[in-house]
Amino acid sequence: MDQSTQNFLYPYARYHGQVQPEHLVFNANLQEFAQRVGYICNLQTGGKLSPDTAFEQIEQLWNQLKQSKTQLNIGNSQGAEWK
């Protein structure tokens, strides 16, 4: 796959937050989450996935993102609350 195709399929936005390794890793995880949710939504809209399947897949991705946040110890000191 050439670079322009890869950039189109897997866009990556530059990080502008507090530069710490765990923040950079979480930002990458968050961008991947958003991209995959977009794919799932498009597949569901196009009739390739049922609404229940799409919901389950997004819920699984959300749980993975929350686990990543916990493992990276992000937001605990700022008092941020994720449910």
mmCIF file of the N, C-alpha and C atoms, coordinates in Angstrom:
data_MODEL
# 
_entry.id   MODEL 
# 
loop_
_atom_site.group_PDB 
_atom_site.id 
_atom_site.type_symbol 
_atom_site.label_atom_id 
_atom_site.label_alt_id 
_atom_site.label_comp_id 
_atom_site.label_asym_id 
_atom_site.label_entity_id 
_atom_site.label_seq_id 
_atom_site.pdbx_PDB_ins_code 
_atom_site.Cartn_x 
_atom_site.Cartn_y 
_atom_site.Cartn_z 
_atom_site.occupancy 
_atom_site.B_iso_or_equiv 
_atom_site.pdbx_formal_charge 
_atom_site.auth_seq_id 
_atom_site.auth_comp_id 
_atom_site.auth_asym_id 
_atom_site.auth_atom_id 
_atom_site.pdbx_PDB_model_num 
ATOM 1   N N  . MET A 1 1  ? 0.856   -1.169 0.000  1.00 0.00 ? 1  MET A N  1 
ATOM 2   C CA . MET A 1 1  ? 0.000   0.000  0.000  1.00 0.00 ? 1  MET A CA 1 
ATOM 3   C C  . MET A 1 1  ? 0.903   1.233  0.000  1.00 0.00 ? 1  MET A C  1 
ATOM 4   N N  . ASP A 1 2  ? 0.638   2.152  -0.941 1.00 0.00 ? 2  ASP A N  1 
ATOM 5   C CA . ASP A 1 2  ? 1.471   3.359  -0.981 1.00 0.00 ? 2  ASP A CA 1 
ATOM 6   C C  . ASP A 1 2  ? 1.080   4.330  0.130  1.00 0.00 ? 2  ASP A C  1 
ATOM 7   N N  . GLN A 1 3  ? 1.928   5.317  0.353  1.00 0.00 ? 3  GLN A N  1 
ATOM 8   C CA . GLN A 1 3  ? 1.759   6.228  1.500  1.00 0.00 ? 3  GLN A CA 1 
ATOM 9   C C  . GLN A 1 3  ? 0.478   7.046  1.401  1.00 0.00 ? 3  GLN A C  1 
ATOM 10  N N  . SER A 1 4  ? 0.112   7.510  0.205  1.00 0.00 ? 4  SER A N  1 
ATOM 11  C CA . SER A 1 4  ? -1.094  8.333  0.089  1.00 0.00 ? 4  SER A CA 1 
ATOM 12  C C  . SER A 1 4  ? -2.347  7.514  0.386  1.00 0.00 ? 4  SER A C  1 
ATOM 13  N N  . THR A 1 5  ? -2.372  6.252  -0.037 1.00 0.00 ? 5  THR A N  1 
ATOM 14  C CA . THR A 1 5  ? -3.507  5.382  0.271  1.00 0.00 ? 5  THR A CA 1 
ATOM 15  C C  . THR A 1 5  ? -3.569  5.121  1.767  1.00 0.00 ? 5  THR A C  1 
ATOM 16  N N  . GLN A 1 6  ? -2.428  4.858  2.372  1.00 0.00 ? 6  GLN A N  1 
ATOM 17  C CA . GLN A 1 6  ? -2.387  4.610  3.817  1.00 0.00 ? 6  GLN A CA 1 
ATOM 18  C C  . GLN A 1 6  ? -2.833  5.846  4.589  1.00 0.00 ? 6  GLN A C  1 
ATOM 19  N N  . ASN A 1 7  ? -2.402  7.031  4.170  1.00 0.00 ? 7  ASN A N  1 
ATOM 20  C CA . ASN A 1 7  ? -2.817  8.266  4.844  1.00 0.00 ? 7  ASN A CA 1 
ATOM 21  C C  . ASN A 1 7  ? -4.321  8.492  4.705  1.00 0.00 ? 7  ASN A C  1 
ATOM 22  N N  . PHE A 1 8  ? -4.891  8.094  3.567  1.00 0.00 ? 8  PHE A N  1 
ATOM 23  C CA . PHE A 1 8  ? -6.329  8.243  3.364  1.00 0.00 ? 8  PHE A CA 1 
ATOM 24  C C  . PHE A 1 8  ? -7.110  7.275  4.245  1.00 0.00 ? 8  PHE A C  1 
ATOM 25  N N  . LEU A 1 9  ? -6.681  6.015  4.276  1.00 0.00 ? 9  LEU A N  1 
ATOM 26  C CA . LEU A 1 9  ? -7.402  4.997  5.039  1.00 0.00 ? 9  LEU A CA 1 
ATOM 27  C C  . LEU A 1 9  ? -7.161  5.096  6.536  1.00 0.00 ? 9  LEU A C  1 
ATOM 28  N N  . TYR A 1 10 ? -5.982  5.533  6.921  1.00 0.00 ? 10 TYR A N  1 
ATOM 29  C CA . TYR A 1 10 ? -5.616  5.593  8.334  1.00 0.00 ? 10 TYR A CA 1 
ATOM 30  C C  . TYR A 1 10 ? -5.096  6.984  8.679  1.00 0.00 ? 10 TYR A C  1 
ATOM 31  N N  . PRO A 1 11 ? -5.968  8.002  8.651  1.00 0.00 ? 11 PRO A N  1 
ATOM 32  C CA . PRO A 1 11 ? -5.489  9.351  8.967  1.00 0.00 ? 11 PRO A CA 1 
ATOM 33  C C  . PRO A 1 11 ? -5.042  9.452  10.417 1.00 0.00 ? 11 PRO A C  1 
ATOM 34  N N  . TYR A 1 12 ? -4.101  10.304 10.665 1.00 0.00 ? 12 TYR A N  1 
ATOM 35  C CA . TYR A 1 12 ? -3.589  10.496 12.017 1.00 0.00 ? 12 TYR A CA 1 
ATOM 36  C C  . TYR A 1 12 ? -3.435  11.990 12.249 1.00 0.00 ? 12 TYR A C  1 
ATOM 37  N N  . ALA A 1 13 ? -4.082  12.508 13.280 1.00 0.00 ? 13 ALA A N  1 
ATOM 38  C CA . ALA A 1 13 ? -3.992  13.927 13.612 1.00 0.00 ? 13 ALA A CA 1 
ATOM 39  C C  . ALA A 1 13 ? -2.839  14.150 14.587 1.00 0.00 ? 13 ALA A C  1 
ATOM 40  N N  . ARG A 1 14 ? -2.181  15.248 14.426 1.00 0.00 ? 14 ARG A N  1 
ATOM 41  C CA . ARG A 1 14 ? -1.074  15.602 15.306 1.00 0.00 ? 14 ARG A CA 1 
ATOM 42  C C  . ARG A 1 14 ? -1.591  15.854 16.723 1.00 0.00 ? 14 ARG A C  1 
ATOM 43  N N  . TYR A 1 15 ? -0.813  15.470 17.709 1.00 0.00 ? 15 TYR A N  1 
ATOM 44  C CA . TYR A 1 15 ? -1.177  15.627 19.122 1.00 0.00 ? 15 TYR A CA 1 
ATOM 45  C C  . TYR A 1 15 ? -0.751  17.003 19.610 1.00 0.00 ? 15 TYR A C  1 
ATOM 46  N N  . HIS A 1 16 ? -1.662  17.713 20.291 1.00 0.00 ? 16 HIS A N  1 
ATOM 47  C CA . HIS A 1 16 ? -1.372  19.059 20.777 1.00 0.00 ? 16 HIS A CA 1 
ATOM 48  C C  . HIS A 1 16 ? -1.477  19.164 22.298 1.00 0.00 ? 16 HIS A C  1 
ATOM 49  N N  . GLY A 1 17 ? -1.640  18.068 22.989 1.00 0.00 ? 17 GLY A N  1 
ATOM 50  C CA . GLY A 1 17 ? -1.806  18.091 24.440 1.00 0.00 ? 17 GLY A CA 1 
ATOM 51  C C  . GLY A 1 17 ? -0.476  18.075 25.174 1.00 0.00 ? 17 GLY A C  1 
ATOM 52  N N  . GLN A 1 18 ? -0.567  17.782 26.455 1.00 0.00 ? 18 GLN A N  1 
ATOM 53  C CA . GLN A 1 18 ? 0.615   17.695 27.314 1.00 0.00 ? 18 GLN A CA 1 
ATOM 54  C C  . GLN A 1 18 ? 1.448   16.497 26.865 1.00 0.00 ? 18 GLN A C  1 
ATOM 55  N N  . VAL A 1 19 ? 2.697   16.733 26.505 1.00 0.00 ? 19 VAL A N  1 
ATOM 56  C CA . VAL A 1 19 ? 3.529   15.683 25.922 1.00 0.00 ? 19 VAL A CA 1 
ATOM 57  C C  . VAL A 1 19 ? 4.118   14.810 27.026 1.00 0.00 ? 19 VAL A C  1 
ATOM 58  N N  . GLN A 1 20 ? 3.495   13.661 27.190 1.00 0.00 ? 20 GLN A N  1 
ATOM 59  C CA . GLN A 1 20 ? 3.973   12.615 28.083 1.00 0.00 ? 20 GLN A CA 1 
ATOM 60  C C  . GLN A 1 20 ? 3.736   11.301 27.347 1.00 0.00 ? 20 GLN A C  1 
ATOM 61  N N  . PRO A 1 21 ? 4.608   10.324 27.527 1.00 0.00 ? 21 PRO A N  1 
ATOM 62  C CA . PRO A 1 21 ? 4.459   9.073  26.783 1.00 0.00 ? 21 PRO A CA 1 
ATOM 63  C C  . PRO A 1 21 ? 3.066   8.450  26.902 1.00 0.00 ? 21 PRO A C  1 
ATOM 64  N N  . GLU A 1 22 ? 2.509   8.429  28.113 1.00 0.00 ? 22 GLU A N  1 
ATOM 65  C CA . GLU A 1 22 ? 1.201   7.796  28.289 1.00 0.00 ? 22 GLU A CA 1 
ATOM 66  C C  . GLU A 1 22 ? 0.094   8.580  27.578 1.00 0.00 ? 22 GLU A C  1 
ATOM 67  N N  . HIS A 1 23 ? 0.238   9.898  27.498 1.00 0.00 ? 23 HIS A N  1 
ATOM 68  C CA . HIS A 1 23 ? -0.749  10.704 26.787 1.00 0.00 ? 23 HIS A CA 1 
ATOM 69  C C  . HIS A 1 23 ? -0.673  10.458 25.284 1.00 0.00 ? 23 HIS A C  1 
ATOM 70  N N  . LEU A 1 24 ? 0.531   10.310 24.771 1.00 0.00 ? 24 LEU A N  1 
ATOM 71  C CA . LEU A 1 24 ? 0.697   10.028 23.349 1.00 0.00 ? 24 LEU A CA 1 
ATOM 72  C C  . LEU A 1 24 ? 0.111   8.666  22.993 1.00 0.00 ? 24 LEU A C  1 
ATOM 73  N N  . VAL A 1 25 ? 0.344   7.677  23.838 1.00 0.00 ? 25 VAL A N  1 
ATOM 74  C CA . VAL A 1 25 ? -0.199  6.334  23.595 1.00 0.00 ? 25 VAL A CA 1 
ATOM 75  C C  . VAL A 1 25 ? -1.722  6.371  23.654 1.00 0.00 ? 25 VAL A C  1 
ATOM 76  N N  . PHE A 1 26 ? -2.269  7.048  24.655 1.00 0.00 ? 26 PHE A N  1 
ATOM 77  C CA . PHE A 1 26 ? -3.724  7.122  24.753 1.00 0.00 ? 26 PHE A CA 1 
ATOM 78  C C  . PHE A 1 26 ? -4.323  7.859  23.565 1.00 0.00 ? 26 PHE A C  1 
ATOM 79  N N  . ASN A 1 27 ? -3.661  8.926  23.110 1.00 0.00 ? 27 ASN A N  1 
ATOM 80  C CA . ASN A 1 27 ? -4.144  9.652  21.946 1.00 0.00 ? 27 ASN A CA 1 
ATOM 81  C C  . ASN A 1 27 ? -4.193  8.750  20.720 1.00 0.00 ? 27 ASN A C  1 
ATOM 82  N N  . ALA A 1 28 ? -3.171  7.926  20.530 1.00 0.00 ? 28 ALA A N  1 
ATOM 83  C CA . ALA A 1 28 ? -3.175  6.984  19.412 1.00 0.00 ? 28 ALA A CA 1 
ATOM 84  C C  . ALA A 1 28 ? -4.317  5.986  19.560 1.00 0.00 ? 28 ALA A C  1 
ATOM 85  N N  . ASN A 1 29 ? -4.536  5.498  20.777 1.00 0.00 ? 29 ASN A N  1 
ATOM 86  C CA . ASN A 1 29 ? -5.640  4.566  21.029 1.00 0.00 ? 29 ASN A CA 1 
ATOM 87  C C  . ASN A 1 29 ? -6.992  5.235  20.764 1.00 0.00 ? 29 ASN A C  1 
ATOM 88  N N  . LEU A 1 30 ? -7.122  6.478  21.162 1.00 0.00 ? 30 LEU A N  1 
ATOM 89  C CA . LEU A 1 30 ? -8.364  7.217  20.959 1.00 0.00 ? 30 LEU A CA 1 
ATOM 90  C C  . LEU A 1 30 ? -8.643  7.438  19.478 1.00 0.00 ? 30 LEU A C  1 
ATOM 91  N N  . GLN A 1 31 ? -7.605  7.776  18.729 1.00 0.00 ? 31 GLN A N  1 
ATOM 92  C CA . GLN A 1 31 ? -7.783  7.965  17.286 1.00 0.00 ? 31 GLN A CA 1 
ATOM 93  C C  . GLN A 1 31 ? -8.163  6.655  16.599 1.00 0.00 ? 31 GLN A C  1 
ATOM 94  N N  . GLU A 1 32 ? -7.556  5.552  17.021 1.00 0.00 ? 32 GLU A N  1 
ATOM 95  C CA . GLU A 1 32 ? -7.917  4.255  16.449 1.00 0.00 ? 32 GLU A CA 1 
ATOM 96  C C  . GLU A 1 32 ? -9.364  3.911  16.798 1.00 0.00 ? 32 GLU A C  1 
ATOM 97  N N  . PHE A 1 33 ? -9.779  4.192  18.033 1.00 0.00 ? 33 PHE A N  1 
ATOM 98  C CA . PHE A 1 33 ? -11.157 3.966  18.444 1.00 0.00 ? 33 PHE A CA 1 
ATOM 99  C C  . PHE A 1 33 ? -12.114 4.729  17.532 1.00 0.00 ? 33 PHE A C  1 
ATOM 100 N N  . ALA A 1 34 ? -11.839 6.016  17.344 1.00 0.00 ? 34 ALA A N  1 
ATOM 101 C CA . ALA A 1 34 ? -12.719 6.845  16.521 1.00 0.00 ? 34 ALA A CA 1 
ATOM 102 C C  . ALA A 1 34 ? -12.791 6.340  15.088 1.00 0.00 ? 34 ALA A C  1 
ATOM 103 N N  . GLN A 1 35 ? -11.668 5.937  14.548 1.00 0.00 ? 35 GLN A N  1 
ATOM 104 C CA . GLN A 1 35 ? -11.632 5.431  13.181 1.00 0.00 ? 35 GLN A CA 1 
ATOM 105 C C  . GLN A 1 35 ? -12.437 4.139  13.055 1.00 0.00 ? 35 GLN A C  1 
ATOM 106 N N  . ARG A 1 36 ? -12.257 3.230  13.986 1.00 0.00 ? 36 ARG A N  1 
ATOM 107 C CA . ARG A 1 36 ? -12.967 1.956  13.924 1.00 0.00 ? 36 ARG A CA 1 
ATOM 108 C C  . ARG A 1 36 ? -14.465 2.136  14.143 1.00 0.00 ? 36 ARG A C  1 
ATOM 109 N N  . VAL A 1 37 ? -14.858 3.060  15.036 1.00 0.00 ? 37 VAL A N  1 
ATOM 110 C CA . VAL A 1 37 ? -16.280 3.352  15.227 1.00 0.00 ? 37 VAL A CA 1 
ATOM 111 C C  . VAL A 1 37 ? -16.863 3.892  13.920 1.00 0.00 ? 37 VAL A C  1 
ATOM 112 N N  . GLY A 1 38 ? -16.127 4.734  13.236 1.00 0.00 ? 38 GLY A N  1 
ATOM 113 C CA . GLY A 1 38 ? -16.579 5.255  11.943 1.00 0.00 ? 38 GLY A CA 1 
ATOM 114 C C  . GLY A 1 38 ? -16.809 4.136  10.938 1.00 0.00 ? 38 GLY A C  1 
ATOM 115 N N  . TYR A 1 39 ? -15.888 3.181  10.867 1.00 0.00 ? 39 TYR A N  1 
ATOM 116 C CA . TYR A 1 39 ? -16.046 2.039  9.955  1.00 0.00 ? 39 TYR A CA 1 
ATOM 117 C C  . TYR A 1 39 ? -17.289 1.223  10.320 1.00 0.00 ? 39 TYR A C  1 
ATOM 118 N N  . ILE A 1 40 ? -17.460 0.952  11.610 1.00 0.00 ? 40 ILE A N  1 
ATOM 119 C CA . ILE A 1 40 ? -18.610 0.160  12.060 1.00 0.00 ? 40 ILE A CA 1 
ATOM 120 C C  . ILE A 1 40 ? -19.912 0.885  11.717 1.00 0.00 ? 40 ILE A C  1 
ATOM 121 N N  . CYS A 1 41 ? -19.963 2.181  11.960 1.00 0.00 ? 41 CYS A N  1 
ATOM 122 C CA . CYS A 1 41 ? -21.168 2.959  11.641 1.00 0.00 ? 41 CYS A CA 1 
ATOM 123 C C  . CYS A 1 41 ? -21.468 2.918  10.145 1.00 0.00 ? 41 CYS A C  1 
ATOM 124 N N  . ASN A 1 42 ? -20.435 3.049  9.337  1.00 0.00 ? 42 ASN A N  1 
ATOM 125 C CA . ASN A 1 42 ? -20.641 2.992  7.890  1.00 0.00 ? 42 ASN A CA 1 
ATOM 126 C C  . ASN A 1 42 ? -21.117 1.612  7.443  1.00 0.00 ? 42 ASN A C  1 
ATOM 127 N N  . LEU A 1 43 ? -20.563 0.560  8.027  1.00 0.00 ? 43 LEU A N  1 
ATOM 128 C CA . LEU A 1 43 ? -21.012 -0.793 7.683  1.00 0.00 ? 43 LEU A CA 1 
ATOM 129 C C  . LEU A 1 43 ? -22.469 -1.011 8.099  1.00 0.00 ? 43 LEU A C  1 
ATOM 130 N N  . GLN A 1 44 ? -22.837 -0.491 9.246  1.00 0.00 ? 44 GLN A N  1 
ATOM 131 C CA . GLN A 1 44 ? -24.217 -0.640 9.705  1.00 0.00 ? 44 GLN A CA 1 
ATOM 132 C C  . GLN A 1 44 ? -25.159 0.174  8.818  1.00 0.00 ? 44 GLN A C  1 
ATOM 133 N N  . THR A 1 45 ? -24.768 1.385  8.478  1.00 0.00 ? 45 THR A N  1 
ATOM 134 C CA . THR A 1 45 ? -25.586 2.224  7.606  1.00 0.00 ? 45 THR A CA 1 
ATOM 135 C C  . THR A 1 45 ? -25.757 1.587  6.232  1.00 0.00 ? 45 THR A C  1 
ATOM 136 N N  . GLY A 1 46 ? -24.713 0.936  5.758  1.00 0.00 ? 46 GLY A N  1 
ATOM 137 C CA . GLY A 1 46 ? -24.755 0.276  4.451  1.00 0.00 ? 46 GLY A CA 1 
ATOM 138 C C  . GLY A 1 46 ? -25.426 -1.082 4.471  1.00 0.00 ? 46 GLY A C  1 
ATOM 139 N N  . GLY A 1 47 ? -25.912 -1.507 5.621  1.00 0.00 ? 47 GLY A N  1 
ATOM 140 C CA . GLY A 1 47 ? -26.625 -2.776 5.709  1.00 0.00 ? 47 GLY A CA 1 
ATOM 141 C C  . GLY A 1 47 ? -25.741 -3.998 5.848  1.00 0.00 ? 47 GLY A C  1 
ATOM 142 N N  . LYS A 1 48 ? -24.470 -3.810 6.083  1.00 0.00 ? 48 LYS A N  1 
ATOM 143 C CA . LYS A 1 48 ? -23.541 -4.941 6.216  1.00 0.00 ? 48 LYS A CA 1 
ATOM 144 C C  . LYS A 1 48 ? -23.469 -5.470 7.645  1.00 0.00 ? 48 LYS A C  1 
ATOM 145 N N  . LEU A 1 49 ? -23.901 -4.678 8.614  1.00 0.00 ? 49 LEU A N  1 
ATOM 146 C CA . LEU A 1 49 ? -23.940 -5.098 10.012 1.00 0.00 ? 49 LEU A CA 1 
ATOM 147 C C  . LEU A 1 49 ? -25.320 -4.762 10.576 1.00 0.00 ? 49 LEU A C  1 
ATOM 148 N N  . SER A 1 50 ? -25.799 -5.624 11.444 1.00 0.00 ? 50 SER A N  1 
ATOM 149 C CA . SER A 1 50 ? -27.059 -5.322 12.125 1.00 0.00 ? 50 SER A CA 1 
ATOM 150 C C  . SER A 1 50 ? -26.799 -4.265 13.190 1.00 0.00 ? 50 SER A C  1 
ATOM 151 N N  . PRO A 1 51 ? -27.834 -3.530 13.596 1.00 0.00 ? 51 PRO A N  1 
ATOM 152 C CA . PRO A 1 51 ? -27.640 -2.546 14.663 1.00 0.00 ? 51 PRO A CA 1 
ATOM 153 C C  . PRO A 1 51 ? -27.111 -3.184 15.951 1.00 0.00 ? 51 PRO A C  1 
ATOM 154 N N  . ASP A 1 52 ? -27.601 -4.380 16.280 1.00 0.00 ? 52 ASP A N  1 
ATOM 155 C CA . ASP A 1 52 ? -27.128 -5.048 17.498 1.00 0.00 ? 52 ASP A CA 1 
ATOM 156 C C  . ASP A 1 52 ? -25.653 -5.401 17.414 1.00 0.00 ? 52 ASP A C  1 
ATOM 157 N N  . THR A 1 53 ? -25.221 -5.910 16.264 1.00 0.00 ? 53 THR A N  1 
ATOM 158 C CA . THR A 1 53 ? -23.816 -6.267 16.073 1.00 0.00 ? 53 THR A CA 1 
ATOM 159 C C  . THR A 1 53 ? -22.940 -5.015 16.136 1.00 0.00 ? 53 THR A C  1 
ATOM 160 N N  . ALA A 1 54 ? -23.395 -3.950 15.487 1.00 0.00 ? 54 ALA A N  1 
ATOM 161 C CA . ALA A 1 54 ? -22.639 -2.699 15.509 1.00 0.00 ? 54 ALA A CA 1 
ATOM 162 C C  . ALA A 1 54 ? -22.507 -2.189 16.943 1.00 0.00 ? 54 ALA A C  1 
ATOM 163 N N  . PHE A 1 55 ? -23.610 -2.218 17.685 1.00 0.00 ? 55 PHE A N  1 
ATOM 164 C CA . PHE A 1 55 ? -23.571 -1.752 19.077 1.00 0.00 ? 55 PHE A CA 1 
ATOM 165 C C  . PHE A 1 55 ? -22.598 -2.586 19.894 1.00 0.00 ? 55 PHE A C  1 
ATOM 166 N N  . GLU A 1 56 ? -22.650 -3.901 19.744 1.00 0.00 ? 56 GLU A N  1 
ATOM 167 C CA . GLU A 1 56 ? -21.764 -4.784 20.509 1.00 0.00 ? 56 GLU A CA 1 
ATOM 168 C C  . GLU A 1 56 ? -20.301 -4.518 20.174 1.00 0.00 ? 56 GLU A C  1 
ATOM 169 N N  . GLN A 1 57 ? -20.009 -4.310 18.902 1.00 0.00 ? 57 GLN A N  1 
ATOM 170 C CA . GLN A 1 57 ? -18.624 -4.055 18.511 1.00 0.00 ? 57 GLN A CA 1 
ATOM 171 C C  . GLN A 1 57 ? -18.131 -2.713 19.060 1.00 0.00 ? 57 GLN A C  1 
ATOM 172 N N  . ILE A 1 58 ? -18.992 -1.700 19.001 1.00 0.00 ? 58 ILE A N  1 
ATOM 173 C CA . ILE A 1 58 ? -18.601 -0.390 19.538 1.00 0.00 ? 58 ILE A CA 1 
ATOM 174 C C  . ILE A 1 58 ? -18.437 -0.459 21.048 1.00 0.00 ? 58 ILE A C  1 
ATOM 175 N N  . GLU A 1 59 ? -19.330 -1.186 21.703 1.00 0.00 ? 59 GLU A N  1 
ATOM 176 C CA . GLU A 1 59 ? -19.215 -1.342 23.159 1.00 0.00 ? 59 GLU A CA 1 
ATOM 177 C C  . GLU A 1 59 ? -17.905 -2.034 23.529 1.00 0.00 ? 59 GLU A C  1 
ATOM 178 N N  . GLN A 1 60 ? -17.518 -3.043 22.765 1.00 0.00 ? 60 GLN A N  1 
ATOM 179 C CA . GLN A 1 60 ? -16.258 -3.743 23.016 1.00 0.00 ? 60 GLN A CA 1 
ATOM 180 C C  . GLN A 1 60 ? -15.071 -2.796 22.813 1.00 0.00 ? 60 GLN A C  1 
ATOM 181 N N  . LEU A 1 61 ? -15.113 -1.998 21.760 1.00 0.00 ? 61 LEU A N  1 
ATOM 182 C CA . LEU A 1 61 ? -14.043 -1.026 21.530 1.00 0.00 ? 61 LEU A CA 1 
ATOM 183 C C  . LEU A 1 61 ? -13.972 -0.001 22.665 1.00 0.00 ? 61 LEU A C  1 
ATOM 184 N N  . TRP A 1 62 ? -15.143 0.440  23.142 1.00 0.00 ? 62 TRP A N  1 
ATOM 185 C CA . TRP A 1 62 ? -15.199 1.403  24.240 1.00 0.00 ? 62 TRP A CA 1 
ATOM 186 C C  . TRP A 1 62 ? -14.558 0.818  25.503 1.00 0.00 ? 62 TRP A C  1 
ATOM 187 N N  . ASN A 1 63 ? -14.884 -0.439 25.782 1.00 0.00 ? 63 ASN A N  1 
ATOM 188 C CA . ASN A 1 63 ? -14.305 -1.082 26.963 1.00 0.00 ? 63 ASN A CA 1 
ATOM 189 C C  . ASN A 1 63 ? -12.796 -1.212 26.841 1.00 0.00 ? 63 ASN A C  1 
ATOM 190 N N  . GLN A 1 64 ? -12.309 -1.488 25.623 1.00 0.00 ? 64 GLN A N  1 
ATOM 191 C CA . GLN A 1 64 ? -10.864 -1.554 25.406 1.00 0.00 ? 64 GLN A CA 1 
ATOM 192 C C  . GLN A 1 64 ? -10.221 -0.192 25.633 1.00 0.00 ? 64 GLN A C  1 
ATOM 193 N N  . LEU A 1 65 ? -10.899 0.875  25.191 1.00 0.00 ? 65 LEU A N  1 
ATOM 194 C CA . LEU A 1 65 ? -10.364 2.220  25.375 1.00 0.00 ? 65 LEU A CA 1 
ATOM 195 C C  . LEU A 1 65 ? -10.329 2.587  26.859 1.00 0.00 ? 65 LEU A C  1 
ATOM 196 N N  . LYS A 1 66 ? -11.392 2.254  27.581 1.00 0.00 ? 66 LYS A N  1 
ATOM 197 C CA . LYS A 1 66 ? -11.410 2.523  29.029 1.00 0.00 ? 66 LYS A CA 1 
ATOM 198 C C  . LYS A 1 66 ? -10.303 1.747  29.740 1.00 0.00 ? 66 LYS A C  1 
ATOM 199 N N  . GLN A 1 67 ? -10.089 0.496  29.333 1.00 0.00 ? 67 GLN A N  1 
ATOM 200 C CA . GLN A 1 67 ? -9.033  -0.316 29.935 1.00 0.00 ? 67 GLN A CA 1 
ATOM 201 C C  . GLN A 1 67 ? -7.667  0.314  29.651 1.00 0.00 ? 67 GLN A C  1 
ATOM 202 N N  . SER A 1 68 ? -7.484  0.809  28.440 1.00 0.00 ? 68 SER A N  1 
ATOM 203 C CA . SER A 1 68 ? -6.241  1.478  28.076 1.00 0.00 ? 68 SER A CA 1 
ATOM 204 C C  . SER A 1 68 ? -6.011  2.696  28.964 1.00 0.00 ? 68 SER A C  1 
ATOM 205 N N  . LYS A 1 69 ? -7.066  3.484  29.184 1.00 0.00 ? 69 LYS A N  1 
ATOM 206 C CA . LYS A 1 69 ? -6.971  4.673  30.034 1.00 0.00 ? 69 LYS A CA 1 
ATOM 207 C C  . LYS A 1 69 ? -6.565  4.289  31.446 1.00 0.00 ? 69 LYS A C  1 
ATOM 208 N N  . THR A 1 70 ? -7.180  3.232  31.959 1.00 0.00 ? 70 THR A N  1 
ATOM 209 C CA . THR A 1 70 ? -6.862  2.769  33.314 1.00 0.00 ? 70 THR A CA 1 
ATOM 210 C C  . THR A 1 70 ? -5.419  2.286  33.400 1.00 0.00 ? 70 THR A C  1 
ATOM 211 N N  . GLN A 1 71 ? -5.003  1.471  32.433 1.00 0.00 ? 71 GLN A N  1 
ATOM 212 C CA . GLN A 1 71 ? -3.645  0.930  32.451 1.00 0.00 ? 71 GLN A CA 1 
ATOM 213 C C  . GLN A 1 71 ? -2.591  2.023  32.328 1.00 0.00 ? 71 GLN A C  1 
ATOM 214 N N  . LEU A 1 72 ? -2.903  3.072  31.561 1.00 0.00 ? 72 LEU A N  1 
ATOM 215 C CA . LEU A 1 72 ? -1.955  4.167  31.384 1.00 0.00 ? 72 LEU A CA 1 
ATOM 216 C C  . LEU A 1 72 ? -2.027  5.186  32.515 1.00 0.00 ? 72 LEU A C  1 
ATOM 217 N N  . ASN A 1 73 ? -2.991  4.994  33.426 1.00 0.00 ? 73 ASN A N  1 
ATOM 218 C CA . ASN A 1 73 ? -3.180  5.876  34.580 1.00 0.00 ? 73 ASN A CA 1 
ATOM 219 C C  . ASN A 1 73 ? -3.413  7.324  34.134 1.00 0.00 ? 73 ASN A C  1 
ATOM 220 N N  . ILE A 1 74 ? -4.306  7.477  33.178 1.00 0.00 ? 74 ILE A N  1 
ATOM 221 C CA . ILE A 1 74 ? -4.638  8.787  32.621 1.00 0.00 ? 74 ILE A CA 1 
ATOM 222 C C  . ILE A 1 74 ? -5.840  9.352  33.365 1.00 0.00 ? 74 ILE A C  1 
ATOM 223 N N  . GLY A 1 75 ? -5.780  10.630 33.742 1.00 0.00 ? 75 GLY A N  1 
ATOM 224 C CA . GLY A 1 75 ? -6.922  11.326 34.303 1.00 0.00 ? 75 GLY A CA 1 
ATOM 225 C C  . GLY A 1 75 ? -7.152  11.122 35.781 1.00 0.00 ? 75 GLY A C  1 
ATOM 226 N N  . ASN A 1 76 ? -6.430  10.255 36.429 1.00 0.00 ? 76 ASN A N  1 
ATOM 227 C CA . ASN A 1 76 ? -6.665  10.026 37.856 1.00 0.00 ? 76 ASN A CA 1 
ATOM 228 C C  . ASN A 1 76 ? -6.294  11.236 38.709 1.00 0.00 ? 76 ASN A C  1 
ATOM 229 N N  . SER A 1 77 ? -5.256  11.940 38.340 1.00 0.00 ? 77 SER A N  1 
ATOM 230 C CA . SER A 1 77 ? -4.836  13.079 39.144 1.00 0.00 ? 77 SER A CA 1 
ATOM 231 C C  . SER A 1 77 ? -5.648  14.334 38.861 1.00 0.00 ? 77 SER A C  1 
ATOM 232 N N  . GLN A 1 78 ? -6.289  14.413 37.673 1.00 0.00 ? 78 GLN A N  1 
ATOM 233 C CA . GLN A 1 78 ? -7.071  15.591 37.338 1.00 0.00 ? 78 GLN A CA 1 
ATOM 234 C C  . GLN A 1 78 ? -8.502  15.490 37.823 1.00 0.00 ? 78 GLN A C  1 
ATOM 235 N N  . GLY A 1 79 ? -8.899  14.368 38.374 1.00 0.00 ? 79 GLY A N  1 
ATOM 236 C CA . GLY A 1 79 ? -10.250 14.210 38.863 1.00 0.00 ? 79 GLY A CA 1 
ATOM 237 C C  . GLY A 1 79 ? -11.260 13.931 37.763 1.00 0.00 ? 79 GLY A C  1 
ATOM 238 N N  . ALA A 1 80 ? -10.784 13.586 36.565 1.00 0.00 ? 80 ALA A N  1 
ATOM 239 C CA . ALA A 1 80 ? -11.698 13.262 35.476 1.00 0.00 ? 80 ALA A CA 1 
ATOM 240 C C  . ALA A 1 80 ? -12.423 11.964 35.783 1.00 0.00 ? 80 ALA A C  1 
ATOM 241 N N  . GLU A 1 81 ? -13.664 11.915 35.400 1.00 0.00 ? 81 GLU A N  1 
ATOM 242 C CA . GLU A 1 81 ? -14.455 10.716 35.689 1.00 0.00 ? 81 GLU A CA 1 
ATOM 243 C C  . GLU A 1 81 ? -15.021 10.174 34.389 1.00 0.00 ? 81 GLU A C  1 
ATOM 244 N N  . TRP A 1 82 ? -14.730 8.918  34.113 1.00 0.00 ? 82 TRP A N  1 
ATOM 245 C CA . TRP A 1 82 ? -15.273 8.225  32.937 1.00 0.00 ? 82 TRP A CA 1 
ATOM 246 C C  . TRP A 1 82 ? -16.132 7.102  33.447 1.00 0.00 ? 82 TRP A C  1 
ATOM 247 N N  . LYS A 1 83 ? -17.249 6.924  32.843 1.00 0.00 ? 83 LYS A N  1 
ATOM 248 C CA . LYS A 1 83 ? -18.127 5.828  33.234 1.00 0.00 ? 83 LYS A CA 1 
ATOM 249 C C  . LYS A 1 83 ? -18.241 4.826  32.134 1.00 0.00 ? 83 LYS A C  1 
# 
